[in-house]
């Protein structure tokens, strides 16, 4: 997402108590995500059951959480890139080279994703969401420190390595959870692997249990070793003390997994994870703009949108509304213009996501 006007101390002394700013923002983001999906569900219900628009492919809202994700996230991607490009700290030749290099890499990844079958390739499809999980967990760790809720960090380099390790282990754990269902034949119908014993559920019970449990046990061991190692590196007496001191970080990272799990449980789709990320960024950035207003009146419309909470909110909400208006013309007016399909169609959305994730790795 965008560069925001962040300043102030990155850590506070002592252990945060009660519900702090990071956790309040997280809970607001969960509520906001749920409300947005609910509003889109109302639209879905009206379009499907009152207006009787069929088949699914012609509807403005094919599925509530997917449409909510798409129409709210595309403005986030566009605005995030424009803010990053216009940020004073990204105007050096080195940063411009990073941006162009990552744009090129994103284009290559999008091409490979398309050649590999895109959404029809289950492995690639899941891979994009796992990559997005990395993106979201990185930002939650950043919110934790930038909002001033982090306990005292004795060695920032070690702390950052710990965050990266925890993210890697968390994403690996999610991949192992997905894998754990493979030996039981859960995916055989979707992957057309009925004839393979590993995928069709015909292996002996002991083999299925071992194939499911062993990777998860390895990941659990990895968490244990990593926490002990980083507890020592950060000057704590035990892994328990580390987790207790930075409880907010562990809670929000676990909360992200809970958001994904609830989305899969309630609507059987992972879309709410991406929508949650956008809402969380909107809440975080709005708070930062309010806390750190510009010292002088912004010069021009762009700087007003770039530096003030009112401008930031107007830009985001206005672009989302405009995009939905275009989507209504494209679907309800049956103006199936090809270039709008590549901009707005569900099949195009993960290409936006790949580019957004890739460019986000510009050094902060």
TORBA-114836 format. One line per 4 residues: number of its first residue (from 1); their letters; for each residue x, z, y negated of C-alpha. Coordinates in steps of 0.05 Angstrom, whole numbers, plus 32768, in hexadecimal, padded with zeros to 4 digits. Layout:
<tikols>
NUM = a = X Z Y ~ ...
</tikols>
This chain:
<tikols>
1 = xxxx = 8000 8000 8000 ~ 8013 8005 7FB7 ~ 8049 802A 7F94 ~ 8028 8064 7F70
5 = xxxx = 803E 8090 7F36 ~ 805D 80C7 7F60 ~ 8088 80FE 7F44 ~ 8093 8148 7F4A
9 = xxxx = 80B0 8173 7F81 ~ 80AE 8157 7FC7 ~ 80AA 819B 7FE8 ~ 8092 81E1 7FDA
13 = xxxx = 80B1 8222 7FF1 ~ 808E 8247 8029 ~ 805A 8231 805B ~ 801A 8212 8040
17 = xxxx = 7FDE 823E 804B ~ 7F95 822D 8050 ~ 7F7B 81E7 8047 ~ 7FAD 81C4 801A
21 = xxxx = 7FA9 8183 7FF2 ~ 7FC2 8157 802C ~ 7F8C 8173 805A ~ 7F56 816D 8025
25 = xxxx = 7F68 8124 801B ~ 7F67 8118 8065 ~ 7F22 8137 806D ~ 7F08 810E 8032
29 = xxxx = 7F24 80CF 8051 ~ 7F00 80DE 8093 ~ 7EBF 80EA 806E ~ 7EC8 80AC 8043
33 = xxxx = 7ED7 8081 807F ~ 7E98 809A 80A3 ~ 7E6D 808E 8065 ~ 7E87 8047 805B
37 = xxxx = 7E7A 8036 80A4 ~ 7E35 8054 809F ~ 7E24 8029 8062 ~ 7E3C 7FEB 8085
41 = xxxx = 7E14 7FFF 80C3 ~ 7DD4 8001 8098 ~ 7DE4 7FBB 8081 ~ 7DF1 7FA6 80C9
45 = xxxx = 7DAF 7FC3 80DF ~ 7D88 7FA0 80A8 ~ 7DAA 7F5D 80B3 ~ 7DA2 7F5F 80FF
49 = xxxx = 7D5E 7F81 8108 ~ 7D39 7F73 80C7 ~ 7D54 7F2F 80B2 ~ 7D5E 7F1B 80FC
53 = xxxx = 7D9E 7EF6 80EE ~ 7DBA 7EDD 8130 ~ 7DEA 7ECE 814F ~ 7E1E 7F01 813D
57 = xxxx = 7E50 7ECD 8124 ~ 7E25 7EBB 80E7 ~ 7E18 7F02 80CF ~ 7E39 7F21 8092
61 = xxxx = 7E43 7F61 80BB ~ 7E51 7F51 8103 ~ 7E63 7F9A 8113 ~ 7E61 7FD3 80E0
65 = xxxx = 7EA6 7FF1 80E8 ~ 7EC8 7FAD 80ED ~ 7EA6 7F92 80AE ~ 7EB4 7FD2 8088
69 = xxxx = 7EFD 7FCF 809B ~ 7F03 7F86 8088 ~ 7EE1 7F86 8044 ~ 7F01 7FC7 802D
73 = xxxx = 7F47 7FBA 8049 ~ 7F54 7F73 8030 ~ 7F52 7F8C 7FE7 ~ 7F81 7FC5 7FFB
77 = xxxx = 7FB3 7F92 8017 ~ 7FB0 7F65 7FDA ~ 7FB4 7F9C 7FA7 ~ 7FEA 7FC1 7FCE
81 = xxxx = 8016 7F83 7FCD ~ 800A 7F76 7F82 ~ 801A 7FBE 7F71 ~ 8058 7FBD 7F9C
85 = xxxx = 8070 7F7B 7F7C ~ 8063 7F94 7F35 ~ 8083 7FD9 7F40 ~ 80BF 7FE2 7F12
89 = xxxx = 80E9 7FFE 7F4B ~ 80DC 7FBE 7F74 ~ 80F5 7F8C 7F40 ~ 813E 7F8D 7F54
93 = xxxx = 815C 7F52 7F79 ~ 8165 7F7E 7FB6 ~ 811C 7F93 7FB9 ~ 8104 7F4D 7FAC
97 = xxxx = 812F 7F36 7FE7 ~ 8110 7F6C 8012 ~ 80CA 7F56 7FFF ~ 80D6 7F0C 800B
101 = xxxx = 80FA 7F1B 804D ~ 80C0 7F46 8066 ~ 808D 7F12 8050 ~ 80B3 7EDF 8079
105 = xxxx = 80B6 7F0E 80B4 ~ 806C 7F1C 80AD ~ 805E 7ED1 80AE ~ 8087 7ECA 80EE
109 = xxxx = 8062 7F04 810F ~ 801F 7EE6 80FB ~ 8034 7EA3 8119 ~ 804A 7EC5 815A
113 = xxxx = 8009 7EEC 815C ~ 7FE1 7EAC 8154 ~ 8009 7E86 8187 ~ 8001 7EC0 81B8
117 = xxxx = 7FB5 7EBC 81B5 ~ 7FA7 7EEC 817C ~ 7F6D 7F1A 8189 ~ 7F61 7EFC 81CE
121 = xxxx = 7FA5 7F16 81E5 ~ 7F98 7F60 81F4 ~ 7FE1 7F73 81F2 ~ 7FED 7F53 81AD
125 = xxxx = 7FAB 7F6F 8193 ~ 7FBC 7FB6 81A8 ~ 8003 7FAC 818E ~ 7FEA 7F9F 8148
129 = xxxx = 7FC1 7FDF 8149 ~ 7FFC 8007 8163 ~ 8026 7FEA 812B ~ 7FF0 7FFE 80FA
133 = xxxx = 7FF1 8044 8117 ~ 803B 8048 8105 ~ 8028 8031 80BE ~ 7FF2 8066 80B7
137 = xxxx = 801B 809F 80D3 ~ 8055 808E 80A4 ~ 8026 8094 8069 ~ 8008 80D5 8080
141 = xxxx = 804F 80F3 8084 ~ 805C 80D8 803E ~ 801B 80F6 8023 ~ 8030 8139 8040
145 = xxxx = 8070 813B 8018 ~ 805B 8118 7FD9 ~ 801D 8143 7FCF ~ 804A 8181 7FCF
149 = xxxx = 802E 81A0 800E ~ 806E 819D 8037 ~ 8092 81DD 8047 ~ 80DA 81E1 8030
153 = xxxx = 8103 81AA 8050 ~ 814C 81BE 805A ~ 8165 817A 806F ~ 813C 813F 8058
157 = xxxx = 8162 810C 8083 ~ 8154 8135 80C2 ~ 810B 813E 80AD ~ 8103 80F3 80A4
161 = xxxx = 8122 80E6 80E8 ~ 80F2 8119 8106 ~ 80B6 80F5 80E6 ~ 80CE 80B2 8101
165 = xxxx = 80D8 80D0 8147 ~ 8093 80F1 8147 ~ 8073 80AF 8132 ~ 8097 8089 8168
169 = xxxx = 8083 80BC 819D ~ 803B 80BD 8184 ~ 8035 8072 8188 ~ 8056 8072 81CC
173 = xxxx = 8024 80A7 81E3 ~ 7FEA 807C 81CC ~ 8008 8041 81F2 ~ 800F 806C 8230
177 = xxxx = 7FC6 8083 8229 ~ 7FB1 803A 8228 ~ 7FDE 802C 8263 ~ 7FC2 8068 828A
181 = xxxx = 7F80 8043 8294 ~ 7FA2 8004 82AF ~ 7FAB 801B 82F8 ~ 7F62 802F 82FB
185 = xxxx = 7F4A 7FE8 82EE ~ 7F2B 7FF6 82AA ~ 7F47 7FB7 828A ~ 7F44 7F86 82C4
189 = xxxx = 7F05 7F63 82AC ~ 7F20 7F59 8265 ~ 7F65 7F43 827C ~ 7F4E 7F18 82B7
193 = xxxx = 7F7D 7F3C 82E7 ~ 7F4C 7F48 8321 ~ 7F7F 7F30 8354 ~ 7FB7 7F5F 8340
197 = xxxx = 7FB7 7FA3 8362 ~ 7FD8 7FC5 8326 ~ 7F9E 7FB0 82F9 ~ 7F60 7FAE 8326
201 = xxxx = 7F5F 7FF7 833B ~ 7F6F 7FEA 8385 ~ 7FB0 8012 8388 ~ 7FB1 8053 83B0
205 = xxxx = 7F9A 8090 838A ~ 7FDF 80B0 8388 ~ 7FFD 8071 836B ~ 7FC7 806C 8335
209 = xxxx = 7FD1 80B5 8322 ~ 801C 80AD 831F ~ 801A 806E 82F6 ~ 7FEB 808E 82C5
213 = xxxx = 800A 80D3 82C0 ~ 8055 80C7 82C2 ~ 805A 80A1 8280 ~ 8031 80D6 825D
217 = xxxx = 805D 810D 827B ~ 809B 80E9 8262 ~ 807E 80E5 821C ~ 806C 812F 821E
221 = xxxx = 80B3 813F 8232 ~ 80CB 8113 81F8 ~ 80A1 813C 81C7 ~ 80BD 817D 81E3
225 = xxxx = 8106 8166 81DD ~ 80FC 8148 8198 ~ 80DA 8186 817B ~ 8111 81B4 8196
229 = xxxx = 8147 8186 817A ~ 8129 817F 8135 ~ 8118 81C9 8131 ~ 8162 81D7 8139
233 = xxxx = 8175 81A1 8108 ~ 8145 81BC 80D3 ~ 815B 8204 80DC ~ 8120 8220 8103
237 = xxxx = 8125 8251 813C ~ 80F7 822A 816A ~ 80CA 81ED 8170 ~ 808F 821C 8167
241 = xxxx = 80A9 8233 8124 ~ 80B4 81EB 810F ~ 806D 81D7 8121 ~ 8051 8215 8100
245 = xxxx = 8077 8209 80BF ~ 8064 81C0 80BA ~ 801F 81CA 80D7 ~ 7FFE 819D 80A4
249 = xxxx = 8029 8162 80B9 ~ 8019 816B 8102 ~ 7FCF 8175 80F2 ~ 7FC7 8135 80CA
253 = xxxx = 7FEF 810C 80FC ~ 7FC3 8127 8134 ~ 7F87 811A 8107 ~ 7F99 80D0 8103
257 = xxxx = 7F97 80CD 814F ~ 7F54 80F1 814D ~ 7F39 80BC 811C ~ 7F4E 8085 814B
261 = xxxx = 7F32 80AA 8187 ~ 7EEF 80B6 8164 ~ 7EEA 806D 8151 ~ 7EF6 8057 8198
265 = xxxx = 7EC5 808B 81B2 ~ 7E8C 807E 8180 ~ 7E8F 8033 8175 ~ 7EC0 801D 81AC
269 = xxxx = 7EEC 7FFB 8177 ~ 7F2C 8010 8153 ~ 7F18 7FF4 810F ~ 7F0B 8037 80ED
273 = xxxx = 7F55 8048 80F1 ~ 7F66 8011 80BF ~ 7F2B 8022 8093 ~ 7F40 806C 8094
277 = xxxx = 7F86 8058 807D ~ 7F6A 8032 8041 ~ 7F3B 806B 802D ~ 7F74 809E 8034
281 = xxxx = 7FA1 8073 8008 ~ 7F6A 806B 7FD4 ~ 7F60 80B7 7FD1 ~ 7FAA 80C5 7FCE
285 = xxxx = 7FB9 8091 7F98 ~ 7F7C 80A5 7F6E ~ 7F94 80ED 7F70 ~ 7FDC 80DA 7F5D
289 = xxxx = 7FC4 80AF 7F22 ~ 7F99 80E8 7F09 ~ 7FD2 811B 7F11 ~ 8007 80EE 7EF1
293 = xxxx = 7FE4 80C5 7EBA ~ 800D 8094 7E91 ~ 8032 80B3 7E57 ~ 801D 807B 7E29
297 = xxxx = 7FDD 8052 7E27 ~ 7FE2 8018 7E57 ~ 7FEF 7FD4 7E37 ~ 7FBD 7FA2 7E52
301 = xxxx = 7F8A 7F9F 7E8A ~ 7FBD 7F9A 7EC3 ~ 7FE3 7FD8 7EAD ~ 7FA1 7FFD 7EA5
305 = xxxx = 7F90 7FED 7EED ~ 7FD8 7FFA 7F02 ~ 7FE1 803E 7EE2 ~ 7F9E 8061 7ED7
309 = xxxx = 7F6D 807F 7F09 ~ 7F32 805B 7EE8 ~ 7F56 8019 7EEB ~ 7F6E 8023 7F32
313 = xxxx = 7F28 8034 7F4A ~ 7F08 7FFB 7F23 ~ 7F39 7FC9 7F41 ~ 7F2F 7FE1 7F89
317 = xxxx = 7EE4 7FE8 7F87 ~ 7EDB 7FA8 7F5E ~ 7F05 7F7E 7F8E ~ 7EE0 7F9A 7FCA
321 = xxxx = 7E9C 7F8A 7FAA ~ 7EB4 7F44 7F97 ~ 7ECD 7F37 7FDD ~ 7E8B 7F4D 7FFB
325 = xxxx = 7E67 7F1F 7FCB ~ 7E91 7EE5 7FE3 ~ 7E83 7EFA 802B ~ 7E38 7EFA 801D
329 = xxxx = 7E3C 7EB3 8002 ~ 7E67 7E9E 803E ~ 7E38 7EBB 8072 ~ 7DF1 7EC4 8055
333 = xxxx = 7DF4 7E82 802E ~ 7E13 7E61 806B ~ 7E4C 7E45 8041 ~ 7E7D 7E42 807C
337 = xxxx = 7EB7 7E2B 8051 ~ 7EF6 7E27 807D ~ 7F24 7E4A 804C ~ 7EF3 7E84 8046
341 = xxxx = 7EF5 7E8B 8092 ~ 7F40 7E94 808F ~ 7F37 7EC7 8057 ~ 7EFC 7EF0 8070
345 = xxxx = 7EEE 7EE3 80B9 ~ 7EFA 7F1C 80EB ~ 7F2A 7EEF 8111 ~ 7F56 7EEB 80D3
349 = xxxx = 7F59 7F34 80C3 ~ 7F93 7F49 80F0 ~ 7FBF 7F15 80CE ~ 7FB3 7F3B 808D
353 = xxxx = 7FC4 7F7A 80B3 ~ 8005 7F5F 80D0 ~ 801D 7F49 808B ~ 8009 7F8C 806C
357 = xxxx = 802E 7FB5 80A0 ~ 806C 7F8A 809C ~ 8073 7F8A 8051 ~ 8067 7FD6 804E
361 = xxxx = 80AD 7FDF 806A ~ 80CD 7FCE 8026 ~ 80FB 800B 801A ~ 80D8 803F 7FF0
</tikols>
